[in-house]
Amino acid sequence: MSARQDQDADFIAEALPAFLSEAEEQVEALEALLLRLEDQPDDADLLNALFRCAHTVKGSAGIFGLDAVVAFTHHVETLLQRLREGQLRLTPDLSTLLLRCNDQVRTLVAEAGGQPT
């Protein structure tokens, strides 16, 4: 292994716990925002906050090469973007789907950290 690879591995080993902690906070925020959105489905600020949370998880996961988290969260972002643009309306079924998606993001993040799900 080269010195550069050693440095990269050291960085990942040191920074991954911070990512995992931040990602869990983002997932918790997503859940709370999704529950609020059920009562305020047209609230642009809530939709923007939801999108930012998902985008943060996706971007941070990408830094660590967590491709499963990135790919899945990208699909969540797409749904949220379509809600933001008015291409979709929040229905009870879509709300349930988004909450289940959030649970899956939580599972993927836990698996990335080596935690049992």
MARDO-997773 format. One record per residue (C-alpha): residue number from 1; x, y, z. Coordinates in nm, 3 decimals. Each point is the difference from the previous one (the first is absolute). Layout:
% residues N
{k NUM | xx X | yy Y | zz Z}
...
END
This chain:
% residues 117
{k 1 | xx 0.000 | yy 0.000 | zz 0.000}
{k 2 | xx 0.134 | yy 0.345 | zz -0.088}
{k 3 | xx 0.038 | yy 0.282 | zz 0.250}
{k 4 | xx -0.292 | yy 0.178 | zz -0.168}
{k 5 | xx -0.223 | yy -0.306 | zz 0.035}
{k 6 | xx 0.101 | yy -0.028 | zz 0.366}
{k 7 | xx -0.096 | yy 0.365 | zz 0.052}
{k 8 | xx -0.334 | yy -0.052 | zz -0.174}
{k 9 | xx -0.073 | yy -0.309 | zz 0.209}
{k 10 | xx 0.094 | yy 0.188 | zz 0.317}
{k 11 | xx -0.226 | yy 0.291 | zz -0.097}
{k 12 | xx -0.293 | yy -0.232 | zz -0.066}
{k 13 | xx 0.053 | yy -0.188 | zz 0.326}
{k 14 | xx 0.007 | yy 0.328 | zz 0.193}
{k 15 | xx -0.282 | yy 0.179 | zz -0.184}
{k 16 | xx -0.248 | yy -0.285 | zz -0.049}
{k 17 | xx -0.136 | yy 0.015 | zz 0.357}
{k 18 | xx -0.073 | yy 0.372 | zz -0.047}
{k 19 | xx -0.182 | yy -0.075 | zz -0.326}
{k 20 | xx -0.203 | yy -0.275 | zz 0.166}
{k 21 | xx -0.100 | yy 0.231 | zz 0.284}
{k 22 | xx -0.093 | yy 0.283 | zz -0.238}
{k 23 | xx -0.189 | yy -0.236 | zz -0.230}
{k 24 | xx -0.204 | yy -0.132 | zz 0.292}
{k 25 | xx -0.085 | yy 0.358 | zz 0.098}
{k 26 | xx -0.106 | yy 0.072 | zz -0.358}
{k 27 | xx -0.215 | yy -0.315 | zz -0.010}
{k 28 | xx -0.168 | yy 0.103 | zz 0.326}
{k 29 | xx -0.060 | yy 0.348 | zz -0.142}
{k 30 | xx -0.142 | yy -0.150 | zz -0.319}
{k 31 | xx -0.246 | yy -0.206 | zz 0.200}
{k 32 | xx -0.116 | yy 0.297 | zz 0.206}
{k 33 | xx -0.036 | yy 0.215 | zz -0.311}
{k 34 | xx -0.191 | yy -0.273 | zz -0.185}
{k 35 | xx -0.244 | yy -0.027 | zz 0.289}
{k 36 | xx -0.048 | yy 0.378 | zz -0.004}
{k 37 | xx -0.048 | yy -0.008 | zz -0.376}
{k 38 | xx -0.304 | yy -0.226 | zz 0.042}
{k 39 | xx -0.177 | yy 0.296 | zz 0.165}
{k 40 | xx 0.153 | yy 0.264 | zz -0.228}
{k 41 | xx 0.043 | yy -0.169 | zz -0.341}
{k 42 | xx 0.041 | yy 0.327 | zz -0.191}
{k 43 | xx 0.260 | yy 0.155 | zz 0.232}
{k 44 | xx 0.289 | yy 0.094 | zz -0.229}
{k 45 | xx 0.236 | yy 0.055 | zz 0.294}
{k 46 | xx -0.063 | yy -0.354 | zz 0.126}
{k 47 | xx 0.052 | yy -0.145 | zz -0.346}
{k 48 | xx 0.325 | yy 0.193 | zz -0.039}
{k 49 | xx 0.121 | yy -0.113 | zz 0.343}
{k 50 | xx -0.083 | yy -0.362 | zz -0.086}
{k 51 | xx 0.191 | yy 0.024 | zz -0.325}
{k 52 | xx 0.302 | yy 0.155 | zz 0.174}
{k 53 | xx 0.009 | yy -0.280 | zz 0.259}
{k 54 | xx -0.011 | yy -0.269 | zz -0.268}
{k 55 | xx 0.259 | yy 0.186 | zz -0.207}
{k 56 | xx 0.233 | yy 0.030 | zz 0.300}
{k 57 | xx -0.019 | yy -0.373 | zz 0.072}
{k 58 | xx 0.059 | yy -0.083 | zz -0.367}
{k 59 | xx 0.294 | yy 0.237 | zz -0.037}
{k 60 | xx 0.170 | yy -0.107 | zz 0.320}
{k 61 | xx -0.048 | yy -0.368 | zz -0.083}
{k 62 | xx 0.162 | yy 0.063 | zz -0.336}
{k 63 | xx 0.317 | yy 0.126 | zz 0.167}
{k 64 | xx 0.034 | yy -0.339 | zz 0.169}
{k 65 | xx -0.089 | yy -0.202 | zz -0.308}
{k 66 | xx -0.322 | yy -0.129 | zz 0.154}
{k 67 | xx -0.159 | yy -0.065 | zz -0.336}
{k 68 | xx -0.314 | yy -0.172 | zz 0.131}
{k 69 | xx -0.082 | yy 0.301 | zz 0.219}
{k 70 | xx 0.073 | yy 0.239 | zz -0.287}
{k 71 | xx -0.211 | yy -0.190 | zz -0.255}
{k 72 | xx -0.300 | yy -0.050 | zz 0.227}
{k 73 | xx 0.005 | yy 0.353 | zz 0.137}
{k 74 | xx 0.018 | yy 0.133 | zz -0.356}
{k 75 | xx -0.339 | yy -0.162 | zz -0.066}
{k 76 | xx -0.140 | yy 0.160 | zz 0.316}
{k 77 | xx 0.135 | yy 0.336 | zz -0.118}
{k 78 | xx -0.175 | yy -0.049 | zz -0.334}
{k 79 | xx -0.335 | yy -0.056 | zz 0.171}
{k 80 | xx 0.053 | yy 0.303 | zz 0.222}
{k 81 | xx 0.100 | yy 0.213 | zz -0.299}
{k 82 | xx -0.317 | yy -0.103 | zz -0.183}
{k 83 | xx -0.201 | yy 0.102 | zz 0.307}
{k 84 | xx 0.182 | yy 0.333 | zz 0.013}
{k 85 | xx -0.072 | yy 0.065 | zz -0.367}
{k 86 | xx -0.367 | yy -0.093 | zz 0.034}
{k 87 | xx 0.034 | yy -0.302 | zz -0.230}
{k 88 | xx -0.122 | yy -0.221 | zz 0.286}
{k 89 | xx -0.246 | yy 0.066 | zz 0.278}
{k 90 | xx 0.044 | yy -0.148 | zz 0.344}
{k 91 | xx -0.251 | yy -0.279 | zz 0.053}
{k 92 | xx -0.023 | yy -0.235 | zz 0.297}
{k 93 | xx 0.163 | yy -0.273 | zz -0.211}
{k 94 | xx 0.287 | yy 0.226 | zz -0.106}
{k 95 | xx 0.048 | yy 0.115 | zz 0.358}
{k 96 | xx 0.021 | yy -0.363 | zz 0.112}
{k 97 | xx 0.245 | yy -0.075 | zz -0.281}
{k 98 | xx 0.224 | yy 0.292 | zz 0.099}
{k 99 | xx 0.000 | yy -0.111 | zz 0.363}
{k 100 | xx 0.094 | yy -0.353 | zz -0.109}
{k 101 | xx 0.273 | yy 0.144 | zz -0.221}
{k 102 | xx 0.133 | yy 0.187 | zz 0.301}
{k 103 | xx 0.005 | yy -0.326 | zz 0.196}
{k 104 | xx 0.199 | yy -0.157 | zz -0.282}
{k 105 | xx 0.250 | yy 0.288 | zz 0.002}
{k 106 | xx 0.036 | yy -0.055 | zz 0.375}
{k 107 | xx 0.066 | yy -0.371 | zz -0.062}
{k 108 | xx 0.256 | yy 0.068 | zz -0.273}
{k 109 | xx 0.185 | yy 0.249 | zz 0.220}
{k 110 | xx 0.003 | yy -0.247 | zz 0.291}
{k 111 | xx 0.134 | yy -0.273 | zz -0.229}
{k 112 | xx 0.271 | yy 0.237 | zz -0.123}
{k 113 | xx 0.106 | yy 0.041 | zz 0.361}
{k 114 | xx 0.003 | yy -0.373 | zz 0.058}
{k 115 | xx -0.300 | yy 0.017 | zz 0.232}
{k 116 | xx -0.258 | yy -0.280 | zz -0.006}
{k 117 | xx -0.338 | yy 0.102 | zz -0.138}
END
